[in-house]
């Protein structure tokens, strides 16, 4: 795998990359950039690189995709689990709702 120098990209794309890089740099050790061809020829190395940080995959010199480890994806996505996943687990969940005091009064039918 070789890290390539890409041709200039549009300002909006550069802003997107800069925001991503600046926001999450503390969590990453390295950022790798691969062309689509390089990614297709050596996906195992791309997956290994994704364990150390994001792998930007370019298409015709422009960022098109980002490969992340599942742990990093879950961290960025909020780490929440779906209701189906929560129901499928055998976790004990504490549920102690407050008792409701509902007073029923007969209707006034006069």
C-alpha positions as MATLAB code, in Angstrom:
seq = 'XXXXXXXXXXXXXXXXXXXXXXXXXXXXXXXXXXXXXXXXXXXXXXXXXXXXXXXXXXXXXXXXXXXXXXXXXXXXXXXXXXXXXXXXXXXXXXXXXXXXXXXXXXXXXX';
ca = [
       0.000    0.000    0.000;
       1.359    3.385   -0.847;
       0.084    6.715    0.309;
      -0.588    8.910   -2.671;
      -0.618   12.619   -3.204;
      -3.929   13.551   -4.775;
      -4.624   16.385   -7.197;
      -6.282   19.474   -5.723;
      -9.850   18.913   -4.562;
     -12.783   21.268   -4.339;
     -12.963   23.616   -1.366;
     -16.128   21.976    0.017;
     -14.456   18.575   -0.002;
     -11.372   19.977    1.705;
     -13.538   21.558    4.404;
     -15.229   18.203    4.989;
     -11.880   16.440    5.322;
     -10.520   19.170    7.598;
     -13.554   19.019    9.893;
     -13.316   15.239   10.106;
      -9.581   15.374   10.725;
      -9.726   18.161   13.309;
     -12.680   16.729   15.235;
     -11.363   13.207   15.569;
      -7.601   13.531   15.311;
      -7.067   12.743   18.986;
      -8.505    9.268   18.442;
      -6.439    8.427   15.363;
      -2.801    7.596   14.945;
      -2.669    7.846   11.156;
      -4.741    8.804    8.155;
      -4.278    6.798    4.959;
      -5.359    7.769    1.455;
      -5.762    5.141   -1.268;
      -6.993    5.261   -4.818;
      -9.914    2.991   -5.700;
      -7.532    0.807   -7.668;
      -5.125    0.451   -4.725;
      -8.025   -0.399   -2.442;
      -9.339   -3.066   -4.832;
      -5.890   -4.608   -5.240;
      -5.103   -4.881   -1.522;
      -8.176   -4.736    0.700;
      -6.496   -6.614    3.560;
      -3.908   -3.870    3.992;
      -6.653   -1.238    3.821;
      -8.507   -3.048    6.612;
      -5.339   -3.162    8.715;
      -4.767    0.556    8.107;
      -8.365    1.263    9.199;
      -7.525   -0.150   12.628;
      -5.007    2.703   13.053;
      -7.176    5.462   11.588;
      -9.486    6.402    8.743;
      -8.686    5.265    5.205;
      -9.810    7.770    2.587;
     -10.544    6.111   -0.745;
     -10.421    8.402   -3.749;
     -12.164    8.093   -7.077;
     -10.524   10.074   -9.861;
      -8.539   12.058   -7.328;
     -11.478   13.062   -5.150;
     -12.412   11.566   -1.781;
     -15.293    9.152   -2.350;
     -15.367    6.828    0.664;
     -13.926    6.427    4.149;
     -13.111    3.052    5.646;
     -13.329    2.871    9.460;
     -13.040    0.098   12.000;
     -16.401   -0.994   13.406;
     -15.402    0.334   16.819;
     -14.698    3.791   15.414;
     -17.904    3.736   13.366;
     -19.954    2.880   16.454;
     -18.214    5.633   18.425;
     -19.013    8.188   15.733;
     -22.565    6.913   15.285;
     -23.308    7.249   18.980;
     -22.836    3.632   19.934;
     -26.563    3.129   20.390;
     -28.121   -0.204   19.746;
     -31.370   -0.860   17.995;
     -34.470   -1.952   19.885;
     -34.192   -5.368   18.206;
     -30.630   -5.754   19.495;
     -31.639   -4.631   22.983;
     -34.538   -7.123   23.103;
     -32.341   -9.962   21.853;
     -29.806   -9.566   24.676;
     -30.121  -11.283   28.029;
     -29.184   -8.121   29.924;
     -31.062   -7.442   33.148;
     -32.625   -4.014   32.909;
     -33.717   -2.131   36.000;
     -37.178   -0.689   35.517;
     -38.933    0.900   38.458;
     -41.594    3.309   37.187;
     -43.167    5.842   39.520;
     -46.603    4.897   40.751;
     -49.307    6.995   39.158;
     -52.139    8.347   41.279;
     -55.141    8.570   38.985;
     -58.353    9.625   40.633;
     -61.501    8.602   38.807;
     -64.580   10.708   39.293;
     -68.007    9.799   37.999;
     -69.213   12.017   35.134;
     -71.802   14.662   35.825;
     -74.706   13.693   33.518;
     -77.307   16.245   34.636;
];
